[in-house]
């Protein structure tokens, strides 16, 4: 047996230029473009949190209301500032952005890093991977709540401008959300170029409004001292603890900083956060605190009341645009998480469309899009206000942040060998704070916080059931298929078993140990085999992308003259497996004959699933697995196979 790895193809174009060939001005221009892009995509969610965060803290309809007093306002503003500092600046910007999976970030990146380090991490790793999958499942709940609360809270600014317009809030919100999801299929490449400049205007406006509020009560600047936050927690813990459930809304979207690492890079995200976003948000929260101190009745809409009378309608319109951008960001994130989960085997193969040829990772998943739209509209109509949704929102955010922090520090110990004493200095206070926020949100379980948990639990059940069912089907399929090497030996020893016919046949298979069911059926029933046969296995590696020189491995299966070759093709979970294009890279000498990818016939094995009597899974999970299989995308489309030259041969397997 021999295996040969295909050489890489030299890169061309601007990306292949030596570093010295690029002028300093050009590099600065690229960096600036990345920073502006990060402002539009990364910070949309967290950038719109001032619209509803402070208002929710002092909401009188809260089951655990925070009384408005000078001491409480100073304590809340200080807690908001230091919560943002601890979770966003320290946990994500300073720590998490340095923990990447070949350049990619997010909770799925942490999961793949854990899977790579199972042996070194010990038996706890499978449990931690499951915890990470639950965190990813919670993100789907986040992606349903974010568009609902963001757009609804912005449109509610109409009630501040003109109270008689209150009845129009829901209809306008529904129209905006429906239009947003309908537009997803067009992709966000063209619109995305506008996101950055619009968000710059947004953050400058937010900062200016904050400064206007601060001038009305400058003493609020004292809240920047941690003594006010600590004093509030220590002196009035029974009030401060419940306030934390709403204060966490100030860090919604923190996970996006990490998830979008691969698109913009650590430096661009860090610079955008420290130079503009963090200062603007700080000024806005301070300004709202000052406004409430001046007149407690301003709690009805502290964000919009920061603007002068003439500026409230423009601010409402700008806020609506900003929340649409925030919603776009989290919807795109849901597409990416679903795509990565499918590639890693936690969801069926989904129909995925790449909406941009120039932007890597920009995808549209129709099934996820329409599911999200129905869920978001249902939440808007069921809750009717941003205040009601806020109770549900915090749970999804805090649970995801806590899980990410825990996995991050676990990897710090087992992968990067950080000394235990040093790890404890960072992990203990951060995790204690995360758990405190999570505990505060747990008090809202009966008031809506159960919604994201239910969504997350449902998604987690589906994902783990699919993973387990896929393992069972793979095992059963191997039993049906039989040994590939023995099959090839039989073809060589018995010339009457199958007659060779002209042409090239490409059989897609899951590995090189077993015979493709379609190939076995072709030989046993039609008694023919093609002159050139390529058994192709496509494997998704737990990395975002695979370099060209690592893409293909060829195995002649022990014989170099029988016309049968096995090819392993490796792709990252962010890539599209284009089979015909990949086959064009094969050399004729490696596959025992020239492969005409544009003329070859492609064979797929279609499996029909049935619930059997073996105790592999509970019966309800078997039914869930089979039901989930119905959303599996067409294999020919997924692998970019030509319809007119693709043959599908079926079989059935019991689970």
C-alpha positions in Angstrom: 0.0 0.0 0.0 1.2 3.5 -0.8 -0.2 6.8 0.1 0.7 10.0 -1.7 -0.1 13.6 -0.6 -0.8 16.1 -3.4 1.5 19.1 -3.5 0.0 22.5 -2.9 -0.8 25.1 -5.5 1.2 28.3 -5.2 -0.8 31.3 -4.2 -1.0 34.2 -6.5 -2.4 37.7 -6.3 -2.0 40.4 -3.5 -2.3 37.8 -0.7 0.9 36.1 -1.9 3.1 39.2 -1.9 6.0 39.4 0.5 5.4 41.5 3.5 7.9 44.1 2.4 6.1 44.5 -0.9 3.2 46.1 0.8 3.5 49.7 1.7 3.0 50.9 5.3 0.1 53.0 4.1 -1.6 50.0 2.5 -1.2 48.0 5.7 -2.6 50.8 7.7 -5.5 51.1 5.3 -6.3 47.4 5.7 -6.1 47.6 9.5 -8.4 50.6 9.5 -10.9 48.7 7.3 -10.8 45.7 9.7 -11.5 48.0 12.7 -14.4 49.7 10.9 -15.7 46.3 9.8 -15.5 45.0 13.4 -17.5 48.0 14.6 -20.3 47.0 12.3 -20.4 43.2 12.8 -18.8 42.5 16.2 -20.3 45.2 18.4 -23.8 45.5 17.1 -25.4 43.6 19.9 -23.4 44.9 22.9 -23.5 48.4 21.3 -27.3 48.6 21.5 -27.6 47.3 25.0 -27.8 50.8 26.5 -31.3 51.1 25.0 -32.8 48.7 27.5 -30.3 47.7 30.2 -30.7 50.6 32.7 -34.4 50.8 32.1 -34.7 47.1 32.9 -32.7 47.4 36.2 -35.2 49.9 37.6 -38.3 48.5 35.9 -41.2 48.8 38.5 -42.9 45.8 37.1 -39.9 43.6 37.8 -40.7 40.8 40.3 -37.7 42.0 42.4 -37.7 45.8 41.7 -34.7 48.0 42.6 -35.9 51.1 44.4 -34.7 54.4 42.9 -32.4 56.1 45.4 -29.1 57.9 45.1 -27.2 55.0 46.7 -28.8 52.5 44.4 -28.2 54.5 41.3 -24.5 55.0 42.1 -24.3 51.3 42.9 -26.0 50.1 39.7 -24.0 52.3 37.4 -20.8 51.2 39.1 -21.8 47.5 38.8 -22.6 48.0 35.1 -19.2 49.6 34.5 -17.2 46.9 36.3 -19.3 44.0 34.9 -18.5 45.2 31.4 -14.8 45.7 32.5 -14.6 42.2 34.0 -16.5 40.1 31.4 -15.8 41.9 28.2 -12.5 43.6 28.6 -10.8 41.0 30.8 -12.4 37.7 30.0 -13.0 38.1 26.3 -10.7 40.9 25.0 -7.6 40.2 27.1 -7.9 36.4 27.5 -10.4 34.6 25.2 -9.2 36.4 22.0 -5.8 34.8 22.5 -7.3 31.2 22.6 -8.0 30.5 18.9 -8.5 27.4 16.9 -6.3 28.1 13.9 -7.5 31.7 13.9 -11.2 31.0 14.6 -12.9 31.8 17.9 -16.2 31.1 19.7 -17.6 28.3 21.8 -17.4 25.9 18.8 -13.6 26.6 18.6 -13.3 25.8 22.3 -15.1 22.5 21.7 -12.8 21.5 18.9 -9.8 22.4 21.0 -11.1 20.2 23.8 -11.7 17.3 21.3 -8.1 17.6 20.2 -6.8 17.3 23.8 -9.0 14.4 25.0 -6.1 12.2 26.1 -4.2 15.0 27.9 -7.4 16.4 29.4 -8.5 13.2 31.0 -11.9 11.6 31.3 -13.6 14.9 32.1 -13.2 16.2 28.6 -16.3 14.4 27.1 -18.4 16.0 29.9 -16.9 19.4 29.1 -17.5 18.9 25.4 -21.2 18.2 26.2 -21.2 21.3 28.3 -19.8 23.3 25.4 -22.4 21.8 23.1 -25.1 23.0 25.5 -23.5 26.5 25.4 -23.7 26.4 21.6 -27.3 25.3 21.9 -28.0 28.3 24.2 -26.7 30.5 21.4 -29.7 29.6 19.3 -31.9 30.8 22.1 -29.8 34.0 22.2 -30.2 34.4 18.4 -34.0 34.2 18.8 -34.2 36.7 21.6 -31.7 39.3 20.4 -33.6 40.4 17.3 -36.9 40.5 19.3 -35.6 42.6 22.2 -33.3 44.8 20.2 -35.7 45.9 17.5 -38.7 46.1 19.9 -36.7 48.3 22.4 -35.7 50.7 19.6 -39.1 51.0 18.1 -40.5 51.7 21.6 -38.6 55.0 21.4 -41.7 56.2 19.5 -43.6 56.1 22.8 -41.1 58.6 24.2 -41.4 60.8 21.2 -45.2 60.6 21.0 -47.1 58.5 23.5 -50.1 58.2 21.1 -47.9 56.1 18.8 -47.7 53.2 21.3 -50.1 51.1 19.4 -47.8 51.1 16.3 -44.8 49.7 18.1 -45.7 46.0 17.6 -46.9 46.2 14.0 -43.7 48.2 13.0 -41.5 45.7 14.9 -43.1 42.7 13.1 -42.7 44.3 9.7 -39.0 45.2 10.3 -38.2 41.7 11.6 -40.0 39.9 8.8 -38.2 42.1 6.2 -34.8 41.4 7.9 -35.2 37.6 7.6 -36.6 37.8 4.1 -33.5 39.8 3.1 -31.1 37.2 4.5 -30.9 35.1 1.3 -29.3 38.1 -0.5 -26.4 38.0 1.9 -24.9 40.9 3.9 -21.8 41.6 1.8 -23.2 44.8 0.2 -25.1 46.0 3.3 -22.1 45.1 5.4 -20.0 47.8 3.9 -22.4 50.3 5.4 -22.5 48.7 8.9 -19.2 50.0 10.1 -19.8 53.7 9.3 -23.3 53.6 10.6 -22.1 52.1 13.9 -19.4 54.8 14.2 -22.2 57.4 13.9 -24.1 55.3 16.5 -21.3 55.1 19.1 -20.4 58.8 18.6 -24.1 59.7 19.1 -24.4 57.4 22.2 -21.3 59.0 23.7 -22.5 62.6 23.0 -25.9 61.8 24.6 -24.0 60.4 27.6 -21.9 63.5 28.0 -25.1 65.6 27.9 -26.6 63.6 30.7 -23.4 63.7 32.8 -23.3 67.5 32.6 -26.7 67.5 34.4 -25.3 65.6 37.4 -21.5 65.4 37.2 -21.2 63.6 40.6 -22.2 60.4 38.7 -18.5 60.1 37.6 -17.7 58.9 41.1 -19.5 55.6 40.1 -16.4 54.6 38.1 -14.8 53.8 41.5 -15.1 50.1 42.4 -15.9 51.1 45.9 -19.5 52.0 44.9 -20.0 48.6 43.3 -18.5 46.7 46.3 -20.3 48.9 48.7 -23.6 48.2 47.0 -23.0 44.5 47.0 -21.9 44.3 50.6 -24.2 46.8 52.1 -27.4 46.0 50.2 -26.8 42.5 48.8 -30.5 41.7 48.8 -31.1 44.5 46.3 -27.9 44.3 44.4 -28.2 40.5 43.8 -31.5 40.9 42.0 -30.2 44.0 40.1 -27.5 41.8 38.6 -30.1 39.9 36.6 -30.7 43.1 34.6 -27.2 44.4 34.8 -25.9 41.5 32.8 -27.9 42.9 29.8 -25.0 45.4 29.5 -22.7 42.5 28.2 -25.1 40.9 25.7 -23.1 40.2 22.6 -19.8 39.7 24.5 -19.6 36.2 22.9 -19.6 37.9 19.5 -16.1 39.4 20.2 -14.8 35.9 20.4 -16.9 34.3 17.7 -15.9 36.8 15.1 -12.2 36.5 15.8 -11.5 34.7 12.5 -13.1 37.4 10.5 -11.3 40.5 11.9 -8.5 39.3 14.1 -7.6 40.0 17.7 -5.9 43.4 17.1 -8.8 44.9 15.2 -11.4 43.8 17.7 -9.3 45.0 20.6 -8.6 48.4 19.1 -12.3 49.0 18.2 -13.4 48.0 21.7 -10.8 50.1 23.6 -10.8 53.1 21.3 -14.5 53.7 20.7 -17.0 51.1 21.9 -16.1 50.8 25.6 -15.7 54.6 26.2 -19.0 55.3 24.4 -20.9 52.8 26.3 -19.4 54.0 29.6 -20.4 57.6 28.9 -23.9 56.5 28.0 -24.5 54.5 31.2 -23.1 57.3 33.3 -25.3 59.8 31.5 -28.4 57.6 32.1 -27.5 57.3 35.7 -27.2 61.1 36.0 -30.5 61.6 34.3 -32.3 59.2 36.8 -30.6 61.0 39.7 -31.9 64.3 38.4 -35.5 63.1 38.0 -36.5 59.5 38.9 -39.4 59.7 36.4 -36.8 59.5 33.6 -36.6 55.8 34.2 -39.5 55.4 31.7 -37.0 55.8 28.9 -33.6 57.0 30.1 -31.8 56.3 26.9 -34.1 58.3 24.6 -34.5 61.1 27.2 -30.8 61.7 27.0 -31.4 63.4 23.7 -33.0 66.9 23.5 -36.6 67.0 22.3 -35.7 67.7 18.7 -33.3 64.8 18.6 -35.4 62.0 20.0 -37.1 61.0 16.7 -33.7 60.9 14.8 -32.3 59.0 17.7 -35.1 56.5 17.5 -34.6 56.0 13.8 -30.8 55.6 14.3 -31.4 53.1 17.2 -33.7 51.1 14.9 -31.0 50.9 12.2 -28.4 49.9 14.9 -30.6 47.2 16.3 -31.2 45.8 12.8 -27.4 45.6 12.5 -27.2 43.9 15.9 -29.9 41.4 14.8 -28.1 40.8 11.5 -24.9 40.0 13.4 -26.5 37.4 15.7 -28.5 35.8 12.8 -25.3 35.5 10.8 -23.7 34.0 13.9 -26.5 31.4 14.2 -25.9 30.4 10.5 -22.2 29.9 11.3 -22.8 27.9 14.5 -25.3 25.7 12.7 -22.9 25.2 9.8 -20.0 24.3 12.1 -22.1 22.0 14.2 -23.2 20.2 11.0 -19.6 19.8 9.9 -18.6 18.5 13.3 -21.4 15.9 13.3 -23.8 17.4 15.8 -26.4 18.3 13.2 -27.5 16.8 9.8 -25.9 18.0 6.7 -27.8 21.3 6.1 -28.3 23.2 2.9 -25.8 26.0 3.1 -25.4 28.8 0.6 -22.3 31.0 0.4 -23.6 34.5 -0.2 -20.2 36.0 -1.0 -17.4 34.8 -3.2 -14.9 37.2 -1.5 -16.0 37.0 2.2 -14.9 33.7 3.8 -17.5 32.2 6.1 -20.4 34.3 5.0 -23.2 31.7 4.7 -26.9 31.5 4.5 -28.8 28.5 6.0 -32.4 28.6 4.8 -33.8 26.1 7.3 -32.3 27.9 10.2 -33.3 31.3 8.8 -37.1 30.5 8.6 -37.0 28.7 12.0 -35.5 31.8 13.6 -38.0 34.1 11.9 -41.0 32.1 13.3 -39.4 32.0 16.7 -38.5 35.7 16.8 -42.0 36.8 15.7 -43.6 34.5 18.2 -41.5 36.0 21.0 -42.4 39.5 20.0 -46.1 38.9 19.9 -46.1 36.7 23.1 -44.2 39.2 25.3 -45.3 42.5 23.6 -42.5 44.6 25.2 -38.7 44.7 25.6 -39.1 44.7 29.4 -40.8 41.3 29.3 -38.2 39.8 27.0 -35.4 41.2 29.2 -36.2 38.6 31.9 -35.6 35.8 29.4 -32.6 37.4 27.8 -30.2 37.4 30.7 -30.3 33.7 31.3 -29.0 32.8 27.8 -26.2 35.4 28.0 -24.9 34.5 31.5 -25.1 30.7 30.9 -23.1 31.0 27.6 -20.5 33.3 29.2 -20.1 31.0 32.2 -19.6 27.9 30.1 -17.1 29.7 27.8 -15.1 31.0 30.8 -15.0 27.6 32.4 -13.8 25.9 29.2 -11.3 28.6 28.5 -9.6 28.1 31.9 -9.8 24.3 31.6 -7.9 24.6 28.3 -5.5 27.0 30.0 -4.5 24.2 32.4 -4.4 21.2 30.1 -3.4 22.6 26.8 -1.3 25.7 27.6 0.1 24.3 30.9 -0.6 27.5 32.9 0.6 27.1 36.5 -2.3 26.2 38.8 -1.6 29.1 41.2 -1.7 31.6 38.4 -4.8 30.0 36.8 -6.5 30.2 40.2 -5.8 33.9 40.5 -7.6 34.6 37.3 -10.2 31.8 37.1 -11.6 31.9 40.7 -12.7 35.6 40.7 -14.0 35.5 37.1 -16.0 32.3 37.6 -17.4 33.5 40.9 -18.6 36.7 39.2 -20.1 34.7 36.3 -21.9 32.3 38.7 -23.2 35.2 40.7 -24.7 36.7 37.5 -26.1 33.2 36.6 -27.6 32.8 40.1 -29.3 36.2 39.9 -30.9 35.3 36.5 -32.0 32.0 37.9 -34.4 34.0 40.1 -36.2 35.0 36.9 -37.0 31.4 35.9 -40.7 31.7 36.6 -40.8 35.1 34.8 -39.4 34.1 31.4 -35.8 33.0 32.0 -37.0 29.4 31.3 -37.5 30.3 27.6 -33.8 30.3 26.6 -33.2 27.2 28.8 -36.0 25.4 27.1 -34.7 26.4 23.6 -31.2 25.4 24.6 -32.2 22.1 26.1 -34.2 21.3 22.9 -31.3 22.2 20.7 -28.9 20.2 22.9 -31.1 17.1 22.8 -31.3 17.3 19.0 -27.6 17.8 18.6 -26.5 15.0 21.0 -29.1 12.6 19.7 -27.9 13.2 16.1 -24.3 12.6 17.2 -25.2 9.4 18.9 -27.5 8.2 16.1 -24.8 8.9 13.6 -22.4 6.7 15.5 -24.9 3.9 15.5 -25.6 4.2 11.8 -21.9 4.3 11.0 -21.3 1.1 13.0 -24.3 -0.7 11.3 -23.3 0.6 7.9 -19.8 -0.8 8.3 -21.3 -4.2 9.0 -23.4 -4.0 5.8 -20.6 -2.7 3.6 -17.8 -5.2 4.4 -14.1 -4.8 4.0 -13.0 -2.7 1.0 -9.6 -4.5 0.6 -11.2 -7.9 0.6 -13.7 -6.7 -2.0 -10.9 -5.4 -4.3 -9.0 -8.7 -3.9 -12.2 -10.5 -5.0 -12.5 -8.3 -8.1 -8.9 -9.1 -9.1 -9.1 -12.8 -8.4 -12.5 -13.4 -10.1 -12.6 -11.6 -13.5 -16.2 -12.9 -14.0 -17.5 -11.1 -11.0 -17.7 -7.8 -12.8 -17.0 -6.8 -16.4 -14.9 -3.6 -16.9 -16.6 -0.9 -18.9 -15.2 2.4 -20.2 -15.4 5.5 -18.2 -14.7 6.9 -14.7 -16.9 6.3 -11.6 -16.6 8.3 -8.4 -18.1 6.6 -5.4 -18.5 8.8 -2.3 -17.8 6.8 0.9 -17.3 7.6 4.6 -13.8 6.0 4.8 -11.4 3.5 3.1 -12.1 0.5 5.3 -15.5 -0.5 3.9 -17.1 -0.8 0.4 -19.4 1.9 -0.8 -22.9 0.4 -0.8 -23.5 1.8 -4.3 -20.4 0.1 -5.6 -21.2 -3.2 -4.0 -24.8 -3.0 -5.5 -23.4 -2.1 -8.9 -21.1 -5.2 -8.9 -23.5 -7.7 -7.3 -26.6 -6.7 -9.3 -25.3 -5.2 -12.6 -22.0 -7.2 -12.7 -20.0 -4.2 -14.0 -17.3 -1.9 -12.8 -15.8 1.1 -14.5 -12.3 1.2 -16.0 -11.3 3.9 -13.6 -12.8 3.9 -10.1 -12.2 6.5 -7.4 -13.6 5.8 -4.0 -13.7 9.3 -2.4 -13.9 10.0 1.3 -14.5 13.5 2.5 -13.5 14.3 6.0 -14.2 17.5 7.9 -11.2 18.4 10.1 -11.8 20.2 13.4 -10.2 23.3 12.0 -11.7 26.2 10.0 -9.7 25.6 6.8 -7.3 23.1 5.4 -4.3 24.3 3.4 -4.2 23.1 -0.2 -1.1 21.0 0.3 -2.9 19.1 3.0 -6.1 18.6 1.0 -5.7 15.3 -0.7 -4.2 11.9 0.2 -4.2 9.0 -2.4 -4.1 5.3 -1.6 -3.8 2.7 -4.4 -5.3 0.0 -2.0 -2.3 -2.3 -2.5 -2.5 -2.5 -6.3 -1.3 0.0 -8.9 -2.8 -1.6 -12.0 -6.4 -2.4 -11.2 -7.8 1.1 -11.9 -9.3 1.4 -8.3 -8.0 4.1 -6.1 -9.0 5.6 -2.8 -8.8 9.3 -2.3 -9.2 11.1 1.1 -10.1 14.8 0.8 -9.9 17.0 3.8 -11.8 20.2 4.4 -12.2 22.6 7.3 -15.6 23.2 8.8 -15.7 26.7 7.2 -15.2 25.4 3.7 -17.5 24.1 0.9 -16.5 20.6 -0.2 -16.6 21.1 -4.0 -15.8 17.5 -5.3 -15.5 18.1 -9.1 -13.2 21.1 -8.4 -11.1 19.0 -6.0 -10.8 16.1 -8.5 -9.3 18.4 -11.1 -6.2 18.6 -8.8 -5.5 14.9 -9.0 -2.6 13.7 -11.2 -3.3 10.8 -13.6 -0.3 8.9 -12.3 -1.7 9.0 -8.7 -5.1 7.6 -9.6 -4.1 5.0 -12.2 -5.5 6.9 -15.1 -6.7 10.4 -16.1 -9.8 11.6 -14.3 -12.2 13.6 -16.4 -14.1 15.3 -13.6 -16.4 17.0 -16.2 -17.4 13.6 -17.7 -17.2 11.2 -14.7 -20.3 9.5 -13.2 -20.9 10.0 -9.5 -22.5 7.4 -7.3 -24.2 8.1 -3.9 -25.5 5.6 -1.4 -28.8 6.7 0.1 -29.7 5.2 3.5 -33.3 4.9 4.7 -33.5 4.8 8.5 -35.9 2.6 10.5 -36.4 2.3 14.3 -35.3 -1.2 15.3 -35.7 -3.2 18.4 -32.0 -3.1 19.6 -31.4 -1.1 22.8 -29.1 1.4 21.2 -31.2 4.4 22.2 -34.5 5.0 23.9 -37.3 4.8 21.4 -38.2 8.5 21.6 -34.6 9.4 20.7 -34.7 7.0 17.8 -37.8 8.7 16.5 -36.2 12.1 17.1 -33.1 11.0 15.2 -35.1 9.7 12.2 -37.3 12.9 12.2 -34.2 15.1 12.3 -32.7 13.2 9.3 -35.5 14.6 7.1 -33.9 18.0 7.1 -30.7 16.6 5.7 -29.6 18.5 2.7 -29.3 16.8 -0.7 -25.8 15.2 -0.9 -25.4 16.0 -4.6 -25.9 19.7 -3.9 -23.8 19.7 -0.8 -20.8 18.2 -2.6 -21.5 20.3 -5.8 -22.1 17.2 -7.9 -23.6 17.5 -11.4 -27.2 16.3 -11.3 -27.2 14.8 -14.8 -24.2 12.5 -13.9 -25.1 11.5 -10.4 -26.6 8.1 -9.6 -28.3 7.4 -6.2 -28.6 3.8 -5.0 -30.6 3.1 -1.8 -30.5 0.8 1.2 -31.9 0.8 4.7 -30.5 0.6 8.2 -32.1 0.0 11.6 -31.1 2.2 14.5 
